[in-house]
Amino acid sequence: MIAQQEINNRVATPPAPDEMPTGAEMLIQALVHEGVDTIFGYPGGAVLHIYDELWRARDRITHYLVRHEQGAVHMAEGYARATGRVGVVLVTSGPGATNAVTGIANAYMDSTPIVVITGQVPKHLIGTDAFQEVDTVGITRPCVKHNYLVREARDLPAIVREAFHLARSGRPGPVVIDIPKDVSAARSNYSRLDHVSFPFSTQLAHVDHDSAREAVRQIVNAKRPVLYVGGGIVNSGAVDSLLSFAELLHLPVTPTLMGLGGFPSSHPLCLGMLGMHGTYAANMAVSESDLLVALGVRFDDRVTGKLATFAPHARVIHVDIDPANIGKNVTPTLALTGDVGQVLNQFLSILEQQSEERLGLWWDQIRRWQLSQPLRFSGSQSQIKPQTVIRELHRLTNGQALVTTDVGQHQMWVAQFYPFIRPRQLITSGGLGTMGFGLPAALGAQLALPNQLVVAVVGDGGFQMTNQELATAVQYDLPVKVLIMNNGYLGMVRQWQEMFYDRTYSEVDISVAPDFVKLAEAYGAAGFRVKRPAELREVMEAWLRYEGVAVMDVVVAKEENVFPMVPAGADAREMITQA
Ligand SMILES: Cc1ncc(C[n+]2csc(CCOP(=O)(O)OP(=O)(O)O)c2C)c(N)n1
């Protein structure tokens, strides 16, 4: 209860109007209150009041000046995915906001908690096609968890609080706060943050005991069960519960691209990734399974292929925190809406100790698939094979590097040949498939984890979409290691053209490219190049040893393909295992 004396004081002494805080001040206060100490951004006219205030708060919040707003959002995503904290971005109106949209959509697809603050033209100019005006709320509506157009400065503390809660709660995702310039300038009575009302429940949805019991009964009785696990395992922090549950029942586990590291790839129960470029054994196991237990996944088309023939013999138990994911692509026989870690703990509490001897016939079959079609590739004395590069990277980093990637063939080779052993060890663009994600995401991760070796494995195509962020890396001394898998092509597109368009290589030759060593040096980073297999190890060692930002241009076999491959929209059993 507020003491009567305090109420009297508040009523008696309202601050003089010019002593009231501005919207910009309230924003910064609210961010500090949320524990924000890092912002990625790029200034402009509509956010000048905020930047002015940010300068005064620079002992509490460090702003990282990027070279393109897309980079700022990917850095915030890298920061968020490396730590589980909310990443924060500040950009200006108009082109600042539109440049950020790719990152916002990327965060939405990959359930990454970020808050993006955008400047907007003053309220009285909204709708007049004013200079640098875009409808940010309209443009971002389909790819955010929520967005706000702030109309009154006094609303800012509550909006910031709500935005952070929404970004990190349930299925995490991006939230946009659009602030007109006059709102950041306006003075208003400050509502103290500890008095901001908070209408949201912080309770997680709870799965009822009967459903959990039924799920456990079905799992224990299944003859050919498979656990299909995704990014929800990582977001929920459910890694240990998953490991206990799988080990207790001796269950085969196949992670999605976003789930890699959510279950140790080196574990004997792990079948490797499933889906388009997943392992033969994982895809066959799902195809032949009688019970698919889908944990924190969304049945992406890159996983399911042709829906009509996906896991055709299986009942499906789907556990997900987001009700919108349940039944979206595949109708489960049993749906449990809740936090996957909590649900797994419920399963564990229901289970009695099981013997390790379970599922002998099923495991015999799985081991036969693994032996008949392991991940493989042919070596070469004259050309560097991309798969070898990733194996060597794994060896020289003792499997401990945090790896980010762009999108394309190199991304799939990382997923196949770098066995991730811990959650948040791979940060990649899964849902949107955004070329140019790797380098800025690596910078965000490096900033969050200064003592961690961070390697960005990028394509020669994707790297050229955001390579200007090398300047950001050098400016802030973020010693990331960039590995360019240089095949002179938009490799993944070329592979599809080779396999499905009669080798018509339409507009995929990017051999006219900068000298990546000189480019790195021009930015003040170190540049390395390797062309011959015999030199790979030595150059890679020197690149990894280099203490600052280092780029290694690895010239690889130009027309190597990623296998296995389930053609888009095909049945997983139509998998092409080798050329
Ligand atoms: C922004 C964007 N544009 C286009 C694509 C379509 N696309 C997917 S993979 C790919 C080729 C990528 O080439 P590169 O970066 O050189 O990597 P590689 O496949 O050769 O490893 C393209 C163009 C995309 N994913 N993202």
The ligand as an SDF file (V2000), in Angstrom:
LIG
                    3D

 26 27  0  0  0  0  0  0  0  0999 V2000
   18.7650  -12.9500  -49.8740 C   0  0  0  0  0  0  0  0  0  0  0  0
   18.6490  -14.2020  -50.6560 C   0  0  0  0  0  0  0  0  0  0  0  0
   18.5630  -14.1580  -52.0090 N   0  0  0  0  0  0  0  0  0  0  0  0
   18.4660  -15.2900  -52.7160 C   0  0  0  0  0  0  0  0  0  0  0  0
   18.4440  -16.5110  -52.1030 C   0  0  0  0  0  0  0  0  0  0  0  0
   18.3050  -17.7970  -52.9150 C   0  0  0  0  0  0  0  0  0  0  0  0
   19.5080  -18.6410  -52.7430 N   0  0  0  0  0  0  0  0  0  0  0  0
   19.5390  -19.6930  -51.8820 C   0  0  0  0  0  0  0  0  0  0  0  0
   21.0180  -20.4180  -51.8170 S   0  0  0  0  0  0  0  0  0  0  0  0
   21.6480  -19.3860  -52.9680 C   0  0  0  0  0  0  0  0  0  0  0  0
   23.0780  -19.5110  -53.4140 C   0  0  0  0  0  0  0  0  0  0  0  0
   24.0260  -19.0840  -52.3660 C   0  0  0  0  0  0  0  0  0  0  0  0
   25.3140  -18.9920  -52.9310 O   0  0  0  0  0  0  0  0  0  0  0  0
   26.5710  -18.8170  -52.0170 P   0  0  0  0  0  0  0  0  0  0  0  0
   26.3410  -17.7590  -51.0120 O   0  0  0  0  0  0  0  0  0  0  0  0
   27.7590  -18.6350  -52.8780 O   0  0  0  0  0  0  0  0  0  0  0  0
   26.6250  -20.1940  -51.2130 O   0  0  0  0  0  0  0  0  0  0  0  0
   26.8170  -21.7020  -51.7540 P   0  0  0  0  0  0  0  0  0  0  0  0
   25.4690  -22.2640  -52.0430 O   0  0  0  0  0  0  0  0  0  0  0  0
   27.6690  -21.6300  -52.9840 O   0  0  0  0  0  0  0  0  0  0  0  0
   27.4840  -22.4170  -50.6270 O   0  0  0  0  0  0  0  0  0  0  0  0
   20.6920  -18.4630  -53.3880 C   0  0  0  0  0  0  0  0  0  0  0  0
   20.9070  -17.4160  -54.4200 C   0  0  0  0  0  0  0  0  0  0  0  0
   18.5180  -16.5060  -50.6900 C   0  0  0  0  0  0  0  0  0  0  0  0
   18.4680  -17.6370  -49.9860 N   0  0  0  0  0  0  0  0  0  0  0  0
   18.6440  -15.3550  -50.0050 N   0  0  0  0  0  0  0  0  0  0  0  0
  1  2  1  0
  2  3  1  0
  2 26  2  0
  3  4  2  0
  4  5  1  0
  5  6  1  0
  5 24  2  0
  6  7  1  0
  7  8  2  0
  7 22  1  0
  8  9  1  0
  9 10  1  0
 10 11  1  0
 10 22  2  0
 11 12  1  0
 12 13  1  0
 13 14  1  0
 14 15  2  0
 14 16  1  0
 14 17  1  0
 17 18  1  0
 18 19  2  0
 18 20  1  0
 18 21  1  0
 22 23  1  0
 24 25  1  0
 24 26  1  0
M  CHG  1   7   1
M  END
$$$$
